[in-house]
């Protein structure tokens, strides 16, 4: 099936009529995450774009190389791109640093510098791991815009019941929150990626991204998903013998072009001269519905608990058990505070490099029965402080099954851990609403 697709990529200098049309479109547009960076480039000022992505953002003929070049053409800007160097064809065995920069456009009245923090197989928080963050995040100049391009590797996140997206939504909001802690008020955008070619395997992730964007103020959602559906998800939009990755080779990058077109459509729709900032939800005030005293939590399944040397953090060691955890049973007053509400749970944790991952769970009555909501690091964010989030748990008003339990596991797995390195927990809060808050 031949599909006609709208093309947004510029191919050269604009003529007078095209320039007038572009200015008219900008004047009629609205503010989004691209407005501030677009305003800077339009004024001849240098700008920085940061992209946190997975394998669908990696290739030189992929969406973000195309998008960056298109920005340069549209804004008459030089474009320099730095790509993360860790991936070496079949695994993350390369140096944890950016490759030598490549120039995508040689001339212009300003310079757009792009940092493409892309790692195949990764999830949204992986760039914040202790081994990556110093060069992937901390060494960068403050960006003028951040784009989150993740989802495919999140599939399989835990669900307490049909339609439960609390864990998936939490993974997305954790990355957005961690980005905003590092760069407060910097505009953020998120794509909803592309559907899988064969079916609706991506549905749970799509709904997690969509609902996360819906509850987060001033977060620009870029719909790259719908274009694939409208085009019939034809084989030429995907890599050869691959039902996940958009086609992104030199010979065929039609799939990547659809994603780039969606990005550029949002760029073209961004009004210049208008303010836009993405607030940091971790810094938003929120009433903690449980006690903030971590010292009152108890050890289960052989776990060993101790306060760290700074006195503000508890250390939870597995002591040889994969089921070891630290547990809090909610008091009657705390149960009354959450009853009948939709709540979110956030913890600031640091997982040991030798352990599998950080994992939390919340057991309560929801939908008329006892449910266990599990939220975890789906990737490799170890030895770095991260937000562990569960967003939007519907708690029944009637908790006939007794108290709710909040637990954190340092080494949850199918076999005993070989290491006794601890999980560090600095703070844990439960707040009302699908948007977490109050962790800072």
C-alpha positions in Angstrom: 0.0 0.0 0.0 1.4 3.3 -1.0 0.8 6.0 1.6 1.2 9.7 1.1 2.9 11.3 4.1 3.2 14.9 5.0 6.8 16.0 4.9 8.2 18.7 7.2 12.0 18.5 6.6 13.5 21.6 5.0 15.8 21.0 2.1 17.5 24.4 1.6 17.0 28.1 2.0 13.5 29.4 2.3 12.1 31.6 -0.4 10.3 34.8 0.5 6.9 33.3 0.4 7.9 30.3 2.5 9.5 32.6 5.0 6.4 34.7 5.3 4.3 31.5 5.7 6.6 30.2 8.5 6.5 33.5 10.4 2.7 33.5 10.1 2.5 29.9 11.4 4.8 30.8 14.4 2.7 33.8 15.3 -0.4 31.7 15.3 1.2 28.8 17.3 1.2 28.2 21.0 3.9 27.8 23.5 5.4 24.3 23.9 8.7 22.8 25.1 10.4 23.9 21.8 9.4 27.6 22.1 12.4 28.8 24.2 15.0 27.0 22.2 13.4 28.0 18.9 13.3 31.6 20.1 17.1 31.5 20.9 18.0 30.1 17.5 15.8 32.6 15.7 17.6 35.4 17.5 21.0 34.0 16.4 21.9 32.7 19.8 23.5 29.3 20.4 21.3 26.6 22.0 21.6 23.1 23.5 19.2 20.1 23.0 19.4 17.0 25.2 17.7 13.7 24.2 17.4 10.7 26.4 16.6 7.8 24.1 16.7 4.0 23.4 17.7 2.1 20.3 15.1 3.7 18.2 17.0 7.0 18.6 20.5 5.6 17.9 21.2 5.3 14.2 22.8 8.0 12.1 19.8 7.8 9.7 17.4 7.7 12.7 14.9 10.2 13.8 17.1 12.5 15.9 19.8 12.9 13.3 17.1 13.8 10.8 15.4 16.1 13.3 18.5 17.9 14.3 19.5 18.5 10.7 16.0 19.7 9.9 16.2 22.3 12.8 19.4 23.5 11.3 17.9 24.0 7.9 14.8 25.6 9.2 16.6 28.0 11.6 19.7 28.6 9.5 21.9 27.1 12.3 25.0 25.1 12.4 24.3 21.7 14.0 26.8 19.6 16.1 25.7 16.3 17.5 27.3 14.2 20.3 26.1 10.6 20.6 26.6 8.4 23.6 29.4 5.9 22.9 28.6 3.0 25.1 26.8 0.7 22.6 29.2 -1.4 20.5 27.0 -3.3 18.0 25.8 -6.1 20.3 26.1 -4.7 23.8 27.0 -1.8 26.1 30.7 -2.5 26.2 32.1 0.8 25.0 33.2 3.8 27.1 30.6 5.6 29.1 31.1 9.0 27.4 30.0 10.8 24.3 31.6 10.1 20.9 33.5 12.7 19.0 31.0 15.2 17.7 29.7 15.1 14.2 28.7 18.2 12.3 25.3 17.8 10.6 25.2 21.3 9.2 28.3 23.4 8.7 27.0 26.9 8.6 24.5 29.1 10.3 23.9 32.3 12.3 23.9 30.2 15.5 25.0 26.8 16.7 22.7 24.0 17.9 24.5 21.5 20.0 22.7 18.2 20.5 23.6 15.6 23.1 22.0 12.3 22.1 22.2 10.2 25.3 21.0 7.0 23.5 21.6 3.5 24.6 19.9 0.4 22.9 18.1 -1.7 25.5 17.9 1.1 28.0 15.0 2.5 30.0 14.3 6.1 30.9 16.4 6.3 34.1 19.5 4.4 32.9 21.5 7.5 32.1 21.4 8.5 35.8 23.3 5.4 36.9 26.4 6.2 38.9 28.7 5.0 36.2 27.0 7.1 33.4 25.7 10.2 35.0 29.0 12.1 35.5 29.6 12.3 31.7 26.1 11.7 30.4 24.4 14.3 32.5 26.5 16.3 34.9 29.2 17.4 32.5 26.8 18.9 30.0 26.0 22.6 29.7 22.4 23.4 30.8 20.1 22.4 28.0 17.4 24.6 26.6 15.1 21.6 26.0 15.1 18.0 26.9 13.3 15.2 25.0 12.5 11.8 26.5 12.3 9.1 23.9 11.7 5.8 25.7 9.1 3.0 26.1 9.9 -0.1 24.2 12.1 -1.6 26.8 9.6 -0.9 29.6 7.2 -3.5 28.4 6.4 -6.1 31.0 6.2 -3.7 33.9 4.1 -5.1 36.8 0.4 -4.7 36.8 -1.7 -5.3 39.9 -4.9 -5.7 37.8 -6.2 -5.2 34.3 -5.6 -1.6 33.1 -3.2 -0.8 36.0 -0.5 1.6 34.6 0.8 2.8 38.0 4.2 1.2 37.6 4.6 2.1 33.9 3.5 5.7 34.5 5.9 5.8 37.5 8.9 4.9 35.3 8.1 7.8 33.0 7.5 10.3 35.7 10.7 9.2 37.6 12.8 10.1 34.6 11.0 13.4 34.1 11.4 14.2 37.7 15.1 13.3 37.8 15.7 15.5 34.8 14.0 18.4 36.4 15.9 18.0 39.6 19.1 18.4 37.6 17.8 21.1 35.4 14.9 22.9 37.1 12.3 24.6 34.9 14.0 23.4 31.7 11.3 22.6 29.1 10.7 18.9 28.6 9.0 17.0 25.8 8.2 13.3 25.5 7.4 11.2 22.5 5.0 8.2 22.5 7.4 6.4 20.1 6.0 4.0 17.5 3.6 1.0 17.6 4.9 -2.5 17.0 4.1 -3.6 13.5 2.3 -6.9 14.3 -0.2 -6.0 17.0 -0.9 -3.9 20.1 2.0 -5.1 22.2 3.0 -1.5 22.9 -0.5 -0.6 24.3 0.5 -0.7 27.9 3.5 1.6 27.4 1.5 4.0 25.2 -1.1 4.3 27.8 1.5 4.9 30.5 3.1 7.7 28.5 -0.2 9.3 27.6 -1.5 9.3 31.1 1.9 10.5 32.5 1.8 13.5 30.1 -1.8 14.1 31.0 -1.1 14.5 34.7 2.1 16.4 34.5 1.8 20.2 33.9 3.7 21.9 31.1 5.0 18.7 29.5 4.8 18.5 25.7 3.6 15.2 24.3 4.8 14.6 20.7 2.6 12.1 18.9 4.9 10.0 16.7 2.7 7.0 17.2 -0.4 7.9 15.2 1.5 8.5 12.0 2.5 4.8 11.9 -1.1 3.7 12.5 -2.4 6.1 9.8 0.2 4.8 7.4 -1.0 1.2 8.0 2.2 0.1 9.8 3.5 -1.1 6.5 6.7 -3.2 6.4 8.8 -0.4 4.9 8.3 1.6 8.0 10.3 -1.0 10.0 13.7 -2.5 9.8 14.0 -5.7 7.8 12.6 -8.7 9.8 12.0 -6.4 12.7 8.6 -5.5 14.1 9.8 -2.9 16.6 12.4 -0.5 15.2 11.4 2.1 12.7 13.4 1.7 9.5 16.5 3.8 9.9 19.1 2.8 7.3 20.6 4.9 4.6 18.7 3.0 2.0 15.4 3.1 3.9 14.6 5.5 6.7 10.9 6.0 6.1 10.0 4.9 9.7 12.6 7.3 11.2 11.3 10.0 8.9 7.8 9.6 10.4 9.2 10.2 13.9 11.3 13.2 12.7 8.2 14.6 10.9 6.2 14.4 14.2 9.0 16.1 16.1 9.3 18.9 13.5 5.6 19.4 13.4 5.7 20.2 17.1 8.7 22.4 16.5 6.9 24.3 13.7 3.9 24.7 15.9 6.0 26.2 18.7 5.4 30.0 19.0 8.6 32.0 19.4 8.8 34.8 22.0 6.6 32.8 24.5 7.7 31.4 27.8 7.5 27.7 28.6 8.9 25.8 31.6 8.4 22.3 32.9 8.0 22.4 36.7 9.8 19.9 38.9 7.2 17.7 40.4 9.7 16.4 43.1 9.9 20.0 44.3 6.2 20.5 44.4 4.7 20.7 47.9 2.6 17.7 48.8 1.3 16.4 52.2 3.0 13.1 53.1 0.2 10.8 54.2 2.6 8.6 56.2 5.2 9.2 58.8 8.6 10.4 57.5 10.4 8.5 60.2 12.3 5.7 58.4 13.7 4.4 61.7 10.3 3.0 62.6 10.4 0.6 59.6 11.0 -3.1 60.3 13.2 -5.8 58.8 11.6 -8.8 57.1 12.9 -12.1 55.7 16.3 -11.7 57.4 17.1 -8.2 56.2 19.5 -6.1 58.2 18.8 -2.4 58.7 21.1 0.3 59.8 21.3 4.1 59.6 24.0 5.5 57.4 26.8 7.6 58.6 24.9 10.8 57.6 22.0 9.8 59.8 19.5 10.7 57.0 19.5 7.4 55.2 18.7 3.8 56.1 20.7 0.9 54.7 18.9 -2.3 53.9 21.1 -5.4 53.4 19.7 -8.6 52.0 21.7 -10.8 54.4 21.7 -13.7 51.9 17.9 -13.6 51.1 16.4 -12.5 47.8 13.1 -11.9 49.8 14.7 -9.6 52.4 13.1 -6.2 52.7 12.3 -3.3 54.9 8.6 -2.9 55.7 6.2 -0.4 57.0 2.7 -1.3 58.2 0.5 1.8 57.9 -1.0 2.9 61.2 -4.8 3.4 61.6 -4.3 7.2 61.2 -2.3 6.6 58.0 -4.9 4.2 56.7 -7.6 6.8 57.3 -5.5 9.3 55.4 -5.3 7.1 52.2 -8.7 5.5 52.3 -10.8 6.2 49.2 -8.1 8.2 47.5 -5.9 7.8 44.5 -2.3 8.0 45.8 1.2 8.0 44.5 4.3 6.6 46.2 7.8 8.0 45.7 11.1 7.1 47.3 14.6 8.4 46.8 16.8 5.3 46.6 20.3 4.1 45.6 20.7 0.6 44.5 24.0 -1.3 44.8 25.9 -2.1 41.6 26.1 -5.8 42.6 22.4 -6.2 43.1 19.7 -7.0 40.6 17.6 -3.8 41.0 15.7 -1.7 43.4 12.1 -2.8 43.9 9.2 -1.6 46.0 5.7 -2.9 46.6 2.5 -1.6 48.2 -0.2 -4.0 49.4 -3.7 -2.6 49.9 -7.3 -3.2 49.1 -8.1 -1.9 45.7 -11.1 -2.8 43.4 -12.6 -4.8 46.2 -9.7 -7.2 46.8 -6.2 -7.2 48.2 -3.7 -6.1 45.5 0.0 -5.8 45.3 1.4 -2.9 43.4 5.0 -3.4 42.4 7.3 -0.6 41.2 10.9 -1.1 40.2 13.9 0.0 38.3 13.4 -1.8 35.0 16.9 -1.0 33.9 20.4 -0.4 35.2 20.2 2.8 37.3 22.6 1.5 40.0 25.0 3.3 42.2 23.2 6.6 41.5 20.3 8.2 43.4 17.0 7.6 41.6 13.3 8.1 42.1 11.3 5.0 42.5 7.7 5.9 41.7 4.3 4.3 41.6 1.7 6.7 40.2 -2.0 6.6 40.8 -3.0 3.7 43.0 -6.8 3.6 43.6 -7.2 2.8 47.3 -10.6 1.5 48.4 -12.5 3.5 51.1 -13.1 0.2 53.0 -9.9 -1.5 54.0 -11.4 -4.7 55.5 -8.3 -6.8 54.9 -6.3 -4.9 57.5 -3.4 -2.4 57.3 -1.6 -1.6 54.0 2.1 -2.5 53.8 4.9 -0.6 52.0 8.1 -2.5 51.3 11.5 -2.1 49.6 13.7 -4.9 48.5 17.5 -4.6 48.1 18.0 -7.8 46.1 14.7 -9.1 44.9 15.4 -12.0 42.4 14.7 -15.7 41.8 17.9 -16.7 43.7 19.8 -15.6 46.8 22.1 -12.7 46.2 25.9 -13.1 46.0 26.5 -9.7 47.5 25.4 -8.1 50.8 25.6 -4.5 49.5 22.7 -2.4 50.7 19.9 -0.5 49.2 19.9 3.0 50.5 16.6 4.8 51.1 16.8 8.5 51.9 13.1 9.3 51.9 9.7 7.7 51.1 6.4 9.6 50.8 2.8 8.8 49.9 0.8 11.7 48.4 -2.6 12.2 47.0 -3.2 12.2 43.2 -1.7 10.6 40.2 1.1 13.2 40.0 3.7 12.4 42.7 5.2 15.3 44.7 6.8 16.2 48.0 10.0 14.1 47.8 12.4 17.0 48.1 
